[in-house]
C-alpha cells in the first residue's frame, strides 16, 4: 500500500501533466470526490494536491467551491512572462558564476534529449523537455528559493502556452538552448542574459488568443491515462 505522501505525489504529477498538456482544459472543474476515488485518497489529501497545484498557478480554488483548472488572461500571461524574464536573468548570472564541465555536460545531455524527441516527432515529450531545460538551469544555479519561484512560473507559463500558443517547430527552442549554453561556457553573462530575454520573448510571442469553447472532458478517463504514466 502506498503511503499518503506517495499518493499525493502521484496525484499531483498526474494532474499537473494532464493540465499542462491540456488534456484537462482550462476552466474544467476538479471535484474532490472524483479525484479522491480515482487515487483512493481522502478529501484531506485531495485538498493537499489541489493546494500544490494552486501554488504553481495551475488551479484556482475558492472557499467552499469546486476547484477549477486556472484560466489566466492574456494580461496575466504577460505579467507572468515579465516576472519570469527577471528571474531567468538571475539564473543566468548564478549559473555563469558556478560554471563547470559537469554543468556543461548536464545541460548538453538535456539538449540531446530534446533533439532525440524532436527527431521522433514526439511533441508531448519535446514540450515537456523544453520546460525542464529551464528547471535544470534553476537547479544548477544553486539557489533553492530562486529555483522554487521559477518552477512555479514555468508551470504557469506552460499552462499559458497550452491555452494560447499556435503550432511551432521545436527546432528553434533547441537551437536557442544551445546558444545559451555557449554563452555561459564563455562566461559572457551579458550575452547570456540577452539570449535568455530573446528566447523567452520568442516563446511568449507564440501565444495567440483562441476563443473556442472546449467540450467538458471525462475527468475519470483522463486521470486513468495520466496516472499510469505518473506512476511509471
N, C-alpha and C positions, 0 to 999 in steps of 0.2 A: 504494500500500500504506500502510495506516495505521501510524503509529508505535506503539510499545509503550504509551506514555503515553495515546494516544488510545484504544487498545483497552481499557486498564484503566478509563479514564473512562467509556466507553460501557457496558462490562460492569457497572461499579459503579452507574451511573444506571439501567440496565435492571433489575438485581436489586433495588435499593433501592425503585424504584417498584412492582415486582411484589409485593414483600413488604408494603409499606405499604398497597397496595390489596387485600391478602390473596388475590391470585391464587395466590401461593405461601403456603401456610398455615403457621402456627406449628408447629414440630417437624419440618418437611419436611427431608429430607437434601439436601445440596448437593454432589454428587460432583464432585471436581476434574476428573476426566476428561471428564465430560459438559459441564461449563461450558467447559472448555478447547477441546473440539471445536466447540462452538457458536460461540465467539468467535475461533477459530483462535489460541489463546493457549497458552503453555507453562504447566506446573504452577506455576512460579515466579510468573508474572504472575497466575494464578488466586488464588494464596495472598495476593498483594498486594491483590486485590479483596476477598477474604474478610476480610482484616485491617482494611480500611477500614470494612466493614460491621460487624465486631465492635466497632470503636471507637465506632460510632454506636449500639450496643446492639441491632442488628438480627439479628446472627448469633452463635451460640455455637460456638466451636471448641475441640477437645480434642486433646491430644497424640496423634498417630498415629491419630486417629479422624475420620470424615467430619463436616464442619461441618453444622450444622442451623440453621434459622431459629429465632430466640430465642423462648422461651415464658415471658415474665415472669409471675410470680404476682401475685395481687391485692395482696399486701403490698408486692412490689417496685413495682407500679404506683403505690401510694400514696406510696412513698418518692420515686419519680421526679417525681411532681407536686409534692411538698413542696419538693424542690430547685428545680424549675422556677419555682415561685412566687417563691422568694427571688431567683433570677437575674432574673426578669422585672421585679421591683420595681426592681432596679438599672438595668435597661434604661430604665424609665420616667424615673428621675432623670436619666440621661445624655442621653436624647433631649430632655427638657424644657429642659435647660441649653443644648443646641445648636439649639433650635428656630429655624426659619427658614421663609420662604414656600416655598422649594424642598423642604424636608422635608414640609411640609403637602401640597404638590402631589403628591409621590411617594406618600404614604400614601393620599390621596383617590383617586388614579388606580387604586391597587390595589383599594380598596374598590369602585370602579366595575366593575372586572373581576369581583369576587366577585358583584356584583349581576347582571351580564350572564350569568354562569354559572348562577346560581340561576334567572334568568328562562328560560333554555333547558332547565332541568331536568337539567343535566349534573352529576350527583352526584360523579363522579370528579374533575372539574375544581374543583368547589366545595370539596371536601375538601382538595385539594392547595393551592388558593389560601388557604384558611383557615390552614393551617400556615405558608405562605410569608409571610403578613402579619406573623407573629411574627419570622420570619427577617429580614424587611425592617427591622423596628424594631431588631433587634440590630445590623444593618449600619449603621443610621443613628446608633447610639449612639457609634460611633467608638472602640470598644474591641475589638481583634481577639481577645483571649483570651476575653472575655465572649461574643463572637459565636460562637467555636468551641464553647465549652461548651454554649451554648444550642442551637446547631444539633444537637449530639448528643442533647440532651434532647428536642427537638422530634421528631426521628426516632424515638426510643424511645417517646415518648408517642403518636405516630401509629400505631405498631405496637400499642400497648396498646389504643387506641381501636378499631383494626381488629379486634382479637381479642374485645373485651368490650362494645363500645358497642351500644346499641339505636338504631333509626332515629330521626332527629330532623330538624327543619326547620333549614336553614342560615340562615334569616332572622334567628334570634336572634343567631348569631355575627356576622353582618354589622352588625346594629344595635349590638352590643357593641363592635365595632371602631370604628364611627363615634363612639361615646361616648368611647372612649379618645382619639381624635384631638381631639375638642372639649375635653377636659380638658387635654391637652398644649398646645393652642393658647392656652388661658387661663393657662398656666403654673402650674396648680394641681396640684402634684406629689402632695399628699396624696390628692386625688380620683383622680388617675391611678393611683396605687398601689392604692387601694381598688377601683377599677373593674377593674383587671387581676386582683386577687385574686378578685373576684366572678366574672369571666369564666372564669378557669381552674378555679374551683370548679364552675362550671356545666358546663364541658367534662368535668371529671373525673366529675361525677355521672351522666353519660350511660353510664358503663361499668357493664355488668352481666355477671355470670358466666354463660357458656353452656357446659354440659358435654356438647356433642355432638361426637363424634369425626368429623373430616373425612376424606374419602377422599384417598388419596395422589394428588397431581396428576401429570400428564405434564409433567415439567420442561422437556423439549425444546420442546414446543408453546407453553408459556408464555413461554419465553425468546425464541422467534421473534416472538411478538406484541409483547412489550415492547421488544425490541432495535430493532425497526423504528421505534418511537416515540422511543426514546432517541437514535437516530442522526439523527433529523429536525431 
